[in-house]
Amino acid sequence: MGSVRLTQERRSIIHRKAIKAFEIANPQPTLSAEIKDLIWQGAYGDPIQVACRQFVENNRTGLNDHQITVSYTETDRVNYKFKLDDKERGIEFHWPTERKLFGGRNAYLHTLHNGKLGGNSYEDNAKIEEAVRDNATQRDQLTDRYNAFYNQTRKLLSECNTLKQLLESWPAAKEFVNSDDIRQMHEKITRKQAARRRIDTSGVDIDSLNQVVLTSKLVA
């Protein structure tokens, strides 16, 4: 095999592709359709929203005559904010269709603070709170897995001087390597080059790295 040095550029390319594979294999957790509908129901039925709709309907002619526009947000993208352990959290997701809510975006989101939606019953709000807490836990766990994967792949790449060393330690990394570099690596080399030591990967969980590669290939 030929010797292909792992330059900083090659390391960066391989690392970026590995991180992309992780993201494919581990999509961000979202809320169920049922919970999204409950959030919409609570937002649309909020007394402020009801009052705004009624006001516009009752004063449509006068508002048009005076060229007055009551601002509203119409979007399929939602950032639902709530408090968890005294820290503000947010979940971004999409409605199934575009929906209209009165008020500026920031002002409206303030009414969702702590997950208290005026158009919902206590039971529905409790169901939403349980779902967003579970979602927050899942996202925190995903962040931990991401950091572990990021750091382990970076550590492994930093300890490998050649592509051969990397693929001997983590064969599945071949998925992230340029095909020209693979061909170059398979060229004949001298006995001295072939005798280079294999690196120590005792601090890296290769099985977990392989699982990410396999899952990303199945999902993609």
N, C-alpha and C positions, 0 to 999 in steps of 0.2 A: 504493500500500500504506500501511496505517496503521502508526504507530510503537508498538511494544510493548516497553517497557523490560524488560531482563533484571534484575529485582530479585534480591536474594539468595535469596529463597524460590524463585523460578523457576529460578535456577541450581541450587539444591540438589535440586529435584525432577528436573530434567533429568539431573543428574549421577548421582543414585541409580538412575534408570531405565537410564542408559547402563551403569553398573556391573553391574546385574542382567542386561542383555543380554550383557555379557562373560562372566558366570558361566554363563549358559545355553550360550553358544557354546564355552566352555572348561571342561568338567566336570573335576573332580579325577581324576587318574589313579589307578587302583586295581590290585590284583593279579589275575592270571588265576585261573579256577576251579581249575586244576591246582595252583597255588602255595598257594591257600587250603586245599585238601585236604591238601597236604603239611604245612602248618603244623598243621592239626588232627590229622593222623596222628602228628606228632612230639610234640604236646602230650598227646594221649590216651594215647600209648604211653610217656610219660615214666615211669621207674621209680617216682617218687614217686606219680604218679597210679595206677599199677598197684597199688602197695602200699596206697594209701588205699581203692581199690575192694575189694581182697581183705580188708582189715581190717573194713570195714563189712559185707561179706557174711558173714564168719566170726563176727562178733560182733553180728549184727542183734538177736537176742533180748535179750542183755544190755544193749545200748545202749538199746533201747526200755524195758526194765524200769527202768533208772536215768534215763530221760528225758534221755539224752545225745544231742546232735545234732552230727554232724561237718559243719562248714560247707563249702559249695561254691558255686560261681558257675554260674548257669544263665542264659545270655543268647545272643542271636544277634548281639550287637555285640562286636567284638573290637578291642583296641588292641595291636597287635603292636609291641613295642619292640626296637630293635637299636642297635648303635653303628656310626657311620660317621665315619671321620677323627676319632676321639676325642670325637665329639659324639653324645649320645643322640638318636635319632630315633624317631618312632612312625608307624605306618600304621593308620588306623581303617578297618574294613570290617565286613561282615556275613557270618556263616556262612549257608549255605543253610537251616539249621534251627536250633532251639534245641539247645544242647549243654551238657552238665554237666561241670565240672572242679572238683576238690576244692581247698580252700584259699581264703583271702580273695583278692579281686581283685588287690590290690597285691602280696601275697605270691606269687601265681601268676605275675604278669607279671615278677617278678624272676627267675623260672626261665627266662624267655625271653630274658633279657639277652644281647646279642651274637648273637642268632639261633641259639643252641645248643639245639636241641630234642632231649631225651633219647630220644624214641621213633623218631628218624630215623637213617638211615645217614649217613655222612660225605658221600656223593654227594648225597643229598637235601638235607642242610643247605647244601651248596655251591650247589645249584640255587636254594634259597630266598634265600641271601645275594645271589646275582647278580640275582635278580628285585627284591629290595627296594632294592638299590643303583641299579638302573635306574629304579625308581619314584621314589626320592629325587631323582635327576637330573631326571626329568620334572617333578616338583613344583617344584624350584628354578627350572627354566626357565619354568614357568607363573607363578611368583611374579614373575619378571622381566618377563614380558609384561603381567601385571596391573598392576604398578607403572608401566610405561610408558604403558599405556592410561589409568590413573587420573590420572597427572600431565598427560598431553597433553590429555585432555578437560577437566580442571580449568583448565589454562592457557588453552585456547581459550575457555571460558566466562567466565573472568575478563577477557579482552581484548575481549569483545563487550559493547557497551552496549545493543544492541537485538536482538530476535529475528530481525529481517531480516538483520543482520550475521552472526548465527550460521548461519542457513540458507543464506546466500550462500557462507559459508566451508565449511560442512559440511551439505549438503542432507539427508543421511540422518538427521540429528538430529531431523528432523520426527517420527520415530517416538516420540520421547520428550517431545514438546511437547503441552500441553493443547489440545484441539480448539477451545476458546473463544478461546485466544490466537492460534491460526492464523486463525480468522475475523476477529478484530480486526485482525490484521496486514494482511489483504487489503482493508481499507477504504481509501478514497482519502485521500491526504495532500498537503500543500503541496509546491511545487517545491523550497523550501528543505530540507524534510525528505528529499525524494527524492535530494538532492545529497550526502547524508552519505557520507563515504568508506567504502570497504571496508577491513576490518582486514587487517593483515599476518599471514598464517598460515604464514610460511616455517619456523617452528620446530615445526610440527605435521605429522605424517604422516597426512594425511586418508585416504589409501588404506587404511591399516591400520585406521583407525577405521571406515571403511565396511565392511570385511571382517567385523568383529565384528557389525555390525548385520545384514548379510546372513545370516551363519551362524546368529545367534540366531533369526532369523525362520524359517529352514529347520528348525532343531532343535525349536523350540517347537511 
